[in-house]
């Protein structure tokens, strides 16, 4: 038995008091250590993230990411890329903090010239740009189902009726006109 401050404690009671004191202190120390480690982990984790901006057809996506490549960040943002689409960086390009990536989706068009129909994929914004890009000539006499400055959209159908020369013999007077395959009656009515 030990005598402390006028009261006596046996060894067993001393151990219980020590356990209580040590238990409370160790819990505080352990809790503080866990908070410090979690904070450190969070700071390291956040510092490893990269801020990336993806511009996809007029829409802007900003993200802080742990992705390593352009392909991974596109997947993370659930952005698909097709073989005809434009991407400003290679899919395997490693991401850098502050990186801006452009993604432009191609429009699929169906073009009918007279009786021939063909599909195209284009990144052009307007019909005029598309015709120039594909080297499709259009004359002022051709009949078009669209305006040249019209904006393109996916699935658009463009129809072109090419004009050709016709000679009209009106009582010995010959006149050459351009037509797009209308009926003889409507052509004669148009030309008076």
Number of C-alpha atoms within 10 A of each C-alpha: 10 10 9 8 6 6 7 11 12 10 10 10 12 12 11 11 11 11 12 11 11 12 12 11 12 12 11 12 12 12 12 12 12 12 12 12 12 12 12 12 12 12 11 11 11 13 10 14 16 18 16 20 18 21 16 16 11 10 8 13 13 13 15 15 17 17 18 15 17 22 20 18 21 17 13 13 13 9 12 11 17 10 9 15 15 16 18 11 16 11 15 11 12 14 23 14 13 12 13 17 19 16 20 17 20 22 19 18 19 16 16 15 14 14 8 9 12 9 11 14 17 19 17 17 15 15 18 17 18 19 14 12 12 10 9 10 9 17 9 9 14 16 17 16 11 13 11 14 11 12 14 22 15 13 13 13 16 17 18 18 18 19 19 12 10 14 11 15 10 9 6 7 8 10 11 10 14 15 18 17 15 10 10 10 9 11 17 12 9 8 10 6
